[in-house]
């Protein structure tokens, strides 16, 4: 076991999750990520917490629920860390654990490299400030337009709440990704129309060598073009997985595009759209799948005010 990993894990547990001695600390992992999880389990023990680790078989896709016994264990722990190949972020299990008062972070697809470099090393007080500012813009806004490479996608976010994923979850019921740094929102179902070129990465597929162009009508993908279009549609399926479920803005200046969407969607200067479930953060879609696509250097308008110019935040009136 890499002792450096255990030391970094201790910092993460203290600074991001506020783990205290004697608290019950549950790590949920799968066969793929078990080795990394063991370093974090060791860190939890060294900090004097009641550390536990449960291993399940790998889920088939992001947004798929863990086994019921694990869901119950999550609800009964003080602090939960999900170190898995596919994301448990947009699951009922995560939502119920937070509701029960757990402080919870999900680390889907996390790699050893991401522990040692990149987004995890950010100054999370800075990340938190920018994330909260962007969250407020989303909450106050009614309509979003994303422009890039001559394509534009617009949708309503009226009456929806922006959600901060700051990387700091120290109060009961707080949850989000680690590493983190994004503000996101559930677009109004059926309101999206236009085209968007995904050029960064796609969850479950990885870093893109060529862009994927998505055409959206009435909030749903009706056409996908590009090398990875077919695999994307296959993961999303023919049902509600093709509905526009999330719009997010990255706020972590240490994050890099690596092909692991956990870090990619946090990159400062990027936005992401996701298709599939959003019922765990203010929407109504329950699809059993949630797949993000990252767009680099876009122009973003909220209520016709430019807030991001080729990926750079600009002062808003």
Secondary structure as the mmCIF struct_conf table of DSSP 4:
data_model
#
loop_
_struct_conf.conf_type_id
_struct_conf.id
_struct_conf.beg_label_comp_id
_struct_conf.beg_label_asym_id
_struct_conf.beg_label_seq_id
_struct_conf.end_label_comp_id
_struct_conf.end_label_asym_id
_struct_conf.end_label_seq_id
HELX_RH_AL_P HELX_RH_AL_P1 UNK A 3 UNK A 15
TURN_TY1_P TURN_TY1_P1 UNK A 16 UNK A 17
TURN_TY1_P TURN_TY1_P2 UNK A 21 UNK A 22
STRN STRN1 UNK A 24 UNK A 30
TURN_TY1_P TURN_TY1_P3 UNK A 31 UNK A 33
HELX_RH_AL_P HELX_RH_AL_P2 UNK A 34 UNK A 46
TURN_TY1_P TURN_TY1_P4 UNK A 47 UNK A 48
STRN STRN2 UNK A 50 UNK A 56
HELX_LH_PP_P HELX_LH_PP_P1 UNK A 57 UNK A 59
BEND BEND1 UNK A 60 UNK A 61
TURN_TY1_P TURN_TY1_P5 UNK A 62 UNK A 63
HELX_LH_PP_P HELX_LH_PP_P2 UNK A 64 UNK A 67
HELX_RH_AL_P HELX_RH_AL_P3 UNK A 68 UNK A 75
TURN_TY1_P TURN_TY1_P6 UNK A 76 UNK A 76
BEND BEND2 UNK A 78 UNK A 78
STRN STRN3 UNK A 79 UNK A 83
BEND BEND3 UNK A 85 UNK A 86
TURN_TY1_P TURN_TY1_P7 UNK A 89 UNK A 90
BEND BEND4 UNK A 91 UNK A 91
HELX_RH_AL_P HELX_RH_AL_P4 UNK A 92 UNK A 99
TURN_TY1_P TURN_TY1_P8 UNK A 100 UNK A 101
STRN STRN4 UNK A 103 UNK A 106
TURN_TY1_P TURN_TY1_P9 UNK A 108 UNK A 109
HELX_RH_AL_P HELX_RH_AL_P5 UNK A 112 UNK A 116
BEND BEND5 UNK A 117 UNK A 117
HELX_RH_3T_P HELX_RH_3T_P1 UNK A 118 UNK A 121
BEND BEND6 UNK A 122 UNK A 122
HELX_RH_AL_P HELX_RH_AL_P6 UNK A 124 UNK A 140
BEND BEND7 UNK A 142 UNK A 142
STRN STRN5 UNK A 143 UNK A 148
TURN_TY1_P TURN_TY1_P10 UNK A 149 UNK A 150
STRN STRN6 UNK A 151 UNK A 156
TURN_TY1_P TURN_TY1_P11 UNK A 158 UNK A 159
HELX_LH_PP_P HELX_LH_PP_P3 UNK A 160 UNK A 162
STRN STRN7 UNK A 163 UNK A 165
BEND BEND8 UNK A 167 UNK A 167
BEND BEND9 UNK A 171 UNK A 171
TURN_TY1_P TURN_TY1_P12 UNK A 172 UNK A 173
STRN STRN8 UNK A 175 UNK A 177
BEND BEND10 UNK A 178 UNK A 179
STRN STRN9 UNK A 182 UNK A 185
HELX_LH_PP_P HELX_LH_PP_P4 UNK A 187 UNK A 188
TURN_TY1_P TURN_TY1_P13 UNK A 189 UNK A 190
STRN STRN10 UNK A 193 UNK A 198
BEND BEND11 UNK A 200 UNK A 200
STRN STRN11 UNK A 201 UNK A 202
TURN_TY1_P TURN_TY1_P14 UNK A 203 UNK A 205
STRN STRN12 UNK A 206 UNK A 207
BEND BEND12 UNK A 209 UNK A 210
STRN STRN13 UNK A 212 UNK A 217
TURN_TY1_P TURN_TY1_P15 UNK A 218 UNK A 219
STRN STRN14 UNK A 220 UNK A 225
BEND BEND13 UNK A 226 UNK A 226
TURN_TY1_P TURN_TY1_P16 UNK A 227 UNK A 228
HELX_RH_AL_P HELX_RH_AL_P7 UNK A 229 UNK A 236
BEND BEND14 UNK A 238 UNK A 239
HELX_RH_3T_P HELX_RH_3T_P2 UNK A 240 UNK A 242
STRN STRN15 UNK A 243 UNK A 243
STRN STRN16 UNK A 244 UNK A 250
STRN STRN17 UNK A 252 UNK A 252
TURN_TY1_P TURN_TY1_P17 UNK A 253 UNK A 254
BEND BEND15 UNK A 259 UNK A 259
HELX_RH_AL_P HELX_RH_AL_P8 UNK A 261 UNK A 264
TURN_TY1_P TURN_TY1_P18 UNK A 265 UNK A 266
STRN STRN18 UNK A 267 UNK A 267
TURN_TY1_P TURN_TY1_P19 UNK A 268 UNK A 269
STRN STRN19 UNK A 270 UNK A 276
TURN_TY1_P TURN_TY1_P20 UNK A 279 UNK A 282
BEND BEND16 UNK A 288 UNK A 288
STRN STRN20 UNK A 290 UNK A 296
BEND BEND17 UNK A 297 UNK A 297
STRN STRN21 UNK A 299 UNK A 302
TURN_TY1_P TURN_TY1_P21 UNK A 303 UNK A 304
STRN STRN22 UNK A 305 UNK A 309
TURN_TY1_P TURN_TY1_P22 UNK A 310 UNK A 311
STRN STRN23 UNK A 312 UNK A 313
#
